[in-house]
Amino acid sequence: MDKPNRVSVADMEALYEKCSVNKTATLSVGGRDGKFEFVVKRRLNAEEVSGIVETVCNGVVDAETGAYHPEFKDYFLRMAVIKTYTNIDLPDNDKCWNLVYGTPVFARVVGHENRTVIFEGRDYYDGMIDVEQYEQILTAIDQKIAYAITHNHVMKRRCIDSVIKNNVGRVLNLEDKSGAGGKL
């Protein structure tokens, strides 16, 4: 049986370049006088994808305390998407909330025909980004949050079990030292 010819890396890279002609797009919001333009990446690299997942998950589940804040998931997703997919700088303060919720930028970036995003009564479904990749990001976020919550409960249970075991050991040790034959 003949082995099939292997496709070279160079051939695969050439195919990628042909398929990736629109790596970015320029979008605008507003009319001629108040036109706001920004650039959107169609597809993210692995580091950027991981950055979005980490930003959202760390904003929702506190790694140290285990506190869970699902009410902030949408905010951290919007912020991370705008910062990562676009050339827009957002502040790291309270103004960021107003900017991600008070503009149609998020809707313009992620809205597509299967997941329209509504901003002030208008449906946005521009399909600017790689929809399949974005859906995988959303799935990864949900899975990582679920893991963090479950892992946190497991770690708390182990900690409680350890404290109980240590305390029982101390009580038994005290009983042995008291010479009371197991009675205190």
N, C-alpha and C positions, 0 to 999 in steps of 0.2 A: 504494500500500500504506500503510495506516494504521500509525503508530508506536504501540506499546503504551504505555499510561499508566505513567509512572514512579511508583514507590513512594517516598514521602517519608522522610526521615531520622526524622521524628517518628513515622511509622507503624511503621518498623522498630524504633525504641526502645520503642514501646508493645508490640510483639510480644515483644521481649526481656524486658520486665518481666513479661509474662504467663507466659513460659516459665521464668523464673528466680525462681520463688517461694521455693524452698528454697536460698538462697545459702549458708547455713551449717547445721550440725547440731550438737547437743550430744551427746557420747558420754560414757559412763562405764565405768570399770573397777573391779571389786571389788563387794563387798556393801554393805549399809546402813552398817555401822560404818566401813569403810575405803574408802568410795566416793571415787573420783577422777574429777572431771568436767573435760572440756575441749571446746573448740569447734573444729570442722573446717570449712574452706572447701570448698565443692563444686568450684569452678573458680577458677583463678588468672588474673591478668592477665599481659600479655606480660613486664613487668619481673620478676615473680615467677618465671615459667617460666625466663627467662634466668638469674636468680639461682641456681636449682637446678642448671641445666646447668653454669654457671660453677663453682659450689662443688664439684661432683663432679669435673669435669674438672681443675680446678686442684689438687685433692687427689690425683688419680691420676697426672697428668703434670706434673712440675716444669717450668715455662716456661723457667727459666734453665739448668738442667743437662740437661733432657730425660729425667731419670730417670723410669721408668715403674713404678708400684706398683699393679697390678691388685688386689692383696689388700685395698686400702682402698676400692675402689669401692662395695661394699655399705654400709660404714660411712658414707661421705660422703653417699650417697644417703639413707640412713635419717635422718641428722642434718638434711640440707637439707629433706627432706619434713616432718619433725616441726616444724622451725622455721618453714617457709613455710606449710604447710597448717593449722597449729594455732595456738592462743594459748599454747603451752607455750614457756617460756624454757629453753634448755639452756646449761650452762656451756661455756666454751671451755678445758676442761682434760681430764685423763684420766677424770674422772667421767662425761663425756659418753658414752664408750664403753659403760659399764655401763648408763646410762640408756636408750640406744637399743636395746641388745641384751637388757637385763634386764627390759623391760616389754612388754606387748602393744600399746602405742600405735601403732607403725608398722603392725602387722598390722591393727588396727582401722581405720586411715586408708586404706590402699591395698588391702587384701584385697577381692577381688570374685570372682564366680562363675567367670570365666575365668582368674583368677590368684589362687588362694587363698594366703594366707600362714599358715604354721603357727607358733604360739608355744606352747611347752611341751605339745605333743601335740594342741592344739586348732586346727582350721581356722577361719580368719577370712575371711569373704567378705561383709562388710557393704555393699559398694558405695556408700560414702559420697561418693567423689569422682567427678569426670567421668573415666570410664575411658578414653575416647578421648584426652583431653588427656594423661593420665598415660602412656599408651602412646607418645604422640608425644614426651613428655619423655624417656622411656627410649631411644627411637630417636635423638633428638638427642644425648643423652649419648654413646651408642656411636659415632655418626658424628663427633662432635667429638674424642673420644679417638683414633679412627683417624686423623683429619686431623692432630692434634697429633703423633702418633707418626711418621706419614709425613713431615710437614713438617719435623720435627726431623731425620730421617734425610737429607732433601734438603738442609737447611741445613748439616748436618755434612759432607756430600759436597761441597757448594760450598766450604766452608771448607778442606777438605783439598785440593781441586783448586786453590784459590787459593794455598795454601802451596806446593804442588808447582810451579805455574806461576812463582811468585816465585823459588823456589829454582833452577829450571832457568834462569830469566832471569839470576840472579846467576852461576851457573856459566858460562853462555855469555859474560857480560860479563867475567868473570875470564879466560876463555880468550882473548878478543879483546885484553885489556890485557896479557896475558903475552907476546904476540907469538909465541907458540909455534905459530901456524898451526892452532889448534884442538887442540893437544896440550899437556897440562900436565905 
